Amino acid sequence: MNVHSVYYFMEQVVNKIDKKALILDTTLILLSENGFHGTPISLIAEKAGIGAGTIYRYFKNKEELINVLFIEIQRRIINSMYSGYDETAPYQERFNVLWINMINYYRKHPKDLIFIEQHRYAPYVSTITRSESMRILSPVLLFFLEGKKRKYIKHLPLYTIIGLIYGPIVTIVKLNLDHNREITDEQIIHAEKACWDAVKYNNI
């Protein structure tokens, strides 16, 4: 393969990635505005400035597109959560990093939160997607299992712990979106402490 062929190949790869990202980002925006049934492939194509046939090169149908988007957002969330994470730090400090990183991600990307909450239990989200989602989020689940085993957090069912920690994040971000208000850093610190107090082992 000569140098011109290499450049052509790389250009094709970049174009493919860019178009797929454009389709996913456009779909996310339209779903947050119009919902599943109000977002046909034709509208996605129109808003993205591409032909509908281009979308079908990457995705068989709208359901597959949404499943891919679901996984992509889960990856974005987990990558953001572990930004600055130090696995050698004390457990409470690691909890603080994960919690604050997650709520800050949703503050910056509220459409991602709306998408996840709207489509998490939708029938068109496949079993494969749910399994892949669990795999992506497994570091967080293992973090909580570590906390239970070492008695850093209460010995509660795993999904009870997740509810006590994740539920306030969703509620705070949604309330601020509903009332068009900015979440302050002070509010985040107080909320994180309240979540930690709810799950920490009694002797800590």
Number of C-alpha atoms within 10 A of each C-alpha: 6 6 8 9 10 11 11 11 13 12 12 12 11 12 12 13 11 12 16 18 14 18 23 21 14 18 25 22 17 18 21 17 13 11 15 17 7 11 18 16 18 14 15 25 19 12 14 18 12 15 13 15 12 13 22 13 10 14 17 10 13 18 15 16 19 23 18 15 21 23 18 14 18 18 15 12 21 19 14 18 20 18 12 11 16 12 11 8 10 10 18 16 14 17 20 17 18 20 24 17 21 21 25 18 19 19 20 10 12 17 17 22 21 19 19 15 12 14 17 13 11 10 9 14 17 15 10 10 17 16 11 15 17 15 11 17 15 13 13 17 17 11 15 21 17 14 20 20 11 13 15 20 24 19 18 11 10 13 11 12 21 15 11 15 19 16 12 16 23 17 11 17 20 17 13 13 14 9 8 9 10 11 16 8 11 9 11 17 13 11 18 21 14 14 20 18 13 15 20 18 16 11 8 9
